Amino acid sequence: MSRECLFPSLTPEEMSSFSQNPQELLLYTETLLLQTSLAISLLASQSVTPAQLTAFSTPSTTRGPSS
């Protein structure tokens, strides 16, 4: 599988934005990782609950402790 499938191409403006604001790059990367994790879970289980979807779509910085 080629990298282009996983990582959408970035415009020069986006690359410039990332170099000026590393936090943006971290957020972008985390979003890609969450989307990839969700896709893997969907493929593996073929049955994901709403709670799992919420967990994947919530940034880790705001996610509370697992109960």
Secondary structure as GFF3:
##gff-version 3
##sequence-region A 1 67
A	DSSP	alpha_helix	3	6	.	.	.	ID=ss1
A	DSSP	alpha_helix	12	20	.	.	.	ID=ss2
A	DSSP	alpha_helix	22	45	.	.	.	ID=ss3
A	DSSP	alpha_helix	50	57	.	.	.	ID=ss4
###
